[in-house]
């Protein structure tokens, strides 16, 4: 079964039309904020974006966008509703899809019913070119975000966060290997300090996990972002000239370059293979998963 899962992951790299990016991190609030700002910045570049939000409020992407509470996709399907009831529009070209249950839930979904769900989701008029899959905190190992070959690890600056970051990467990597990890350092004092944090993580991952995480960039400490959180301002309401927002616009350029050069596929192909990977994972790794500690 492990060989089947590995073969399926290789299949998920074929095509050239669509980029899923799994987003995870050691600080739930910062990770949600990063996913929301990055999605908004990519949308600002003219890229259609969906965020699959697996985290619960208030430390989730929907809260950062100021979206009202919606039923999650699993709830909608259990109640016999249409899948689009779980999709919220932030602004034209930027959507948020709430899902709960991760690979365990999806792997238990009957194949025919998931095909109908995919038909409904891909039949919506606005389809993403980039799909950000935001993993729930402390449950990354079972998250749908790990079905994506490209992963973004959000790490606060400083050596104190490195142990947790490495443990998260190690736990996920042992279950679902990928060589395509990207690192974003948040709340950096300056570029040099952020690079130092990344270098320490990259060196450890290269030595013990045999992977080479890629530098995506950094976001500086920005009092305006902190104040926006206190005032419950949404990502859309934060002034565009603040240092943090400018940094995310630069990061969007980098992610767009990754998208342009990555192996991609059509949305329906990814949704279907995500189900297949979840089903194979449910059959292949439960005993191994018990031995992984994500702390």
C-alpha positions in Angstrom: 0.0 0.0 0.0 2.9 2.4 0.7 4.1 1.8 -2.9 0.7 2.6 -4.2 0.6 5.8 -2.2 4.0 6.8 -3.5 2.9 6.1 -7.1 -0.2 8.1 -6.6 1.9 11.1 -5.3 4.0 10.9 -8.5 0.8 10.9 -10.5 -0.4 14.0 -8.7 2.5 15.9 -10.2 1.4 15.5 -13.8 -0.3 18.2 -15.9 0.3 21.9 -16.1 -2.7 24.0 -15.0 -3.2 24.2 -11.2 -1.1 24.5 -8.0 -2.2 23.2 -4.6 0.0 24.6 -1.7 -0.4 23.0 1.7 0.1 25.6 4.5 1.0 24.6 8.1 2.9 26.2 11.0 3.8 26.2 14.6 1.7 29.2 15.6 -2.0 28.8 14.7 -2.8 32.5 14.6 0.2 33.4 12.6 -0.3 30.5 10.1 -4.0 31.5 9.5 -2.9 35.1 9.1 -0.2 34.1 6.6 -2.6 32.0 4.6 -5.2 34.7 4.4 -2.7 37.5 3.5 -1.0 35.3 0.9 -4.3 34.3 -0.7 -5.4 38.0 -0.8 -2.0 39.1 -2.3 -2.2 36.4 -5.0 -5.7 37.5 -5.8 -4.4 41.1 -6.1 -2.0 39.8 -8.8 -5.0 38.6 -10.8 -4.7 34.9 -9.8 -7.9 33.1 -9.0 -7.4 31.6 -5.5 -9.4 29.3 -3.2 -8.4 28.7 0.4 -9.4 25.3 1.8 -9.8 26.1 5.5 -9.5 23.1 7.8 -9.0 25.1 11.0 -11.7 26.1 13.5 -12.5 29.7 14.5 -11.1 32.0 15.7 -7.7 30.8 14.5 -8.7 30.2 10.9 -8.6 31.9 7.6 -12.3 32.6 7.5 -12.0 34.8 10.6 -9.1 36.7 9.1 -11.4 37.5 6.1 -14.3 38.4 8.4 -16.5 35.7 6.8 -19.7 34.6 8.7 -19.8 31.1 10.1 -20.7 28.7 7.3 -21.3 25.0 7.4 -18.2 22.9 6.5 -18.3 20.7 3.4 -18.6 17.5 5.5 -21.6 19.0 7.3 -23.2 20.0 4.1 -22.8 16.6 2.6 -24.1 14.8 5.7 -27.2 17.0 5.6 -27.7 16.3 1.9 -27.0 19.9 0.8 -25.2 21.2 -2.3 -21.4 21.5 -1.9 -21.4 25.2 -2.9 -23.1 25.9 0.5 -19.6 25.4 2.0 -17.9 27.9 -0.3 -17.7 31.6 0.7 -16.7 34.4 -1.6 -14.3 36.9 -0.1 -14.3 38.9 -3.2 -14.7 37.9 -6.9 -11.8 35.6 -7.7 -11.1 34.7 -4.0 -13.0 32.0 -2.3 -12.9 30.0 1.0 -14.0 26.4 1.3 -14.4 25.1 4.9 -13.7 21.4 5.4 -13.5 19.4 8.7 -12.2 15.9 9.2 -9.1 15.8 6.9 -8.0 12.6 5.2 -9.8 10.4 7.6 -13.1 11.9 6.6 -12.4 12.1 2.9 -11.0 8.5 2.8 -14.3 7.2 4.1 -16.3 9.0 1.5 -18.0 6.7 -1.1 -16.2 7.2 -4.4 -19.4 7.9 -6.4 -20.5 10.6 -3.9 -17.1 12.3 -4.1 -17.3 12.3 -7.9 -20.6 14.2 -7.7 -19.1 16.6 -5.1 -16.2 17.3 -7.4 -18.5 17.9 -10.3 -20.4 20.4 -8.3 -17.3 22.2 -7.0 -15.6 22.4 -10.4 -18.9 23.5 -12.0 -18.8 26.7 -10.0 -18.2 29.7 -12.3 -15.0 30.9 -10.6 -12.3 28.2 -10.5 -8.9 28.7 -8.7 -5.5 28.6 -10.3 -3.9 28.4 -6.9 -5.4 26.3 -4.0 -4.1 27.1 -0.5 -4.9 24.2 1.9 -4.7 25.5 5.5 -4.0 22.7 7.9 -5.6 22.6 11.3 -3.2 23.1 14.3 -2.0 20.0 16.0 -3.6 17.8 13.3 -1.3 18.4 10.4 -0.5 14.7 9.9 -4.1 13.9 8.9 -4.8 17.2 7.0 -5.8 17.4 3.4 -3.0 19.9 3.0 -0.5 17.0 3.1 -2.0 15.8 -0.2 -0.2 18.7 -1.9 3.4 18.1 -3.0 4.2 21.8 -2.3 4.1 22.7 1.4 4.6 26.0 3.0 5.9 26.0 6.6 5.1 29.2 8.5 7.7 29.8 11.3 8.0 32.7 13.8 11.5 34.2 13.8 13.8 32.9 16.5 15.5 29.8 17.6 12.9 29.0 20.2 10.4 28.1 17.5 12.8 25.9 15.6 12.3 22.8 17.7 8.5 22.9 17.1 9.0 23.6 13.4 11.4 20.8 12.9 9.1 18.4 14.9 6.2 19.3 12.7 8.1 18.9 9.5 9.6 15.6 10.7 6.2 14.1 11.7 4.6 15.0 8.4 7.6 14.1 6.3 7.8 10.5 7.7 4.2 9.9 6.8 3.9 11.8 3.5 7.4 12.5 2.0 7.9 15.5 -0.2 11.0 17.4 -1.3 9.1 20.6 -2.0 9.0 22.4 1.3 9.0 26.2 1.4 9.6 28.3 4.5 8.1 31.6 5.5 9.5 33.4 8.5 7.1 35.7 10.3 7.6 38.6 12.7 11.2 39.0 11.6 13.4 41.7 13.1 15.1 42.1 9.7 16.0 40.0 6.7 19.3 38.9 8.1 17.6 37.6 11.3 14.9 35.8 9.3 17.6 34.2 7.1 19.4 33.0 10.2 16.2 31.3 11.4 15.7 29.7 8.0 19.3 28.5 7.8 19.1 26.7 11.1 16.0 24.9 10.1 17.3 24.1 6.6 20.5 22.7 8.0 18.7 20.4 10.4 16.2 19.2 7.8 19.0 18.5 5.3 21.0 16.6 7.9 18.3 14.5 9.5 15.4 14.4 6.9 17.5 14.5 3.7 15.4 17.3 2.3 16.3 20.9 1.4 13.5 23.4 2.3 13.4 26.4 0.1 13.4 30.0 1.3 10.2 31.7 0.4 10.7 35.0 2.3 9.9 36.8 5.5 7.3 39.2 6.9 8.6 41.9 9.3 7.1 42.7 12.7 4.4 45.1 11.9 2.5 46.9 14.7 -0.3 47.7 12.2 -1.0 44.0 11.7 -1.1 43.5 15.5 -3.4 46.5 15.9 -5.6 45.3 13.1 -6.1 42.0 15.0 -7.0 43.9 18.2 -9.5 46.0 16.3 -10.8 42.9 14.5 -10.1 44.4 11.1 -10.2 42.0 8.2 -7.3 41.3 5.9 -9.1 43.4 3.3 -9.3 46.4 5.6 -5.6 46.7 6.4 -4.0 49.6 4.5 -1.9 48.5 1.5 1.1 50.6 2.5 1.8 48.8 5.8 5.1 46.9 5.9 3.4 43.6 6.5 1.0 43.9 3.5 3.9 45.0 1.3 5.9 42.0 2.3 3.0 39.7 1.4 2.7 41.3 -2.0 6.4 40.4 -2.6 5.8 36.9 -1.4 2.9 36.6 -3.9 5.4 37.3 -6.7 7.5 34.5 -5.4 4.6 32.1 -5.1 3.5 33.0 -8.6 6.9 32.1 -9.9 6.6 28.7 -8.1 3.2 28.3 -9.7 4.6 29.1 -13.1 7.3 26.5 -12.9 5.7 23.8 -10.8 4.1 20.6 -12.0 0.4 21.3 -12.0 -2.9 19.7 -13.0 -6.6 20.6 -13.5 -8.8 21.2 -10.4 -11.0 18.2 -10.9 -7.9 16.0 -11.3 -6.5 17.2 -8.0 -9.8 16.8 -6.1 -10.2 13.2 -7.3 -6.6 12.2 -6.6 -6.9 13.8 -3.2 -9.7 11.4 -2.5 -7.6 8.4 -3.8 -4.6 9.5 -1.7 -6.8 9.8 1.4 -8.3 6.4 0.8 -4.9 4.7 0.3 -3.5 6.5 3.4 -6.4 5.3 5.5 -5.6 1.8 4.5 -1.8 2.1 4.6 -0.5 4.1 7.5 -2.7 3.9 10.7 -0.1 1.8 12.6 2.8 4.1 11.5 0.8 7.2 12.3 0.5 6.1 16.0 4.3 6.4 16.4 4.5 10.0 15.1 4.6 12.8 17.7 3.8 16.3 16.4 4.8 18.2 19.5 
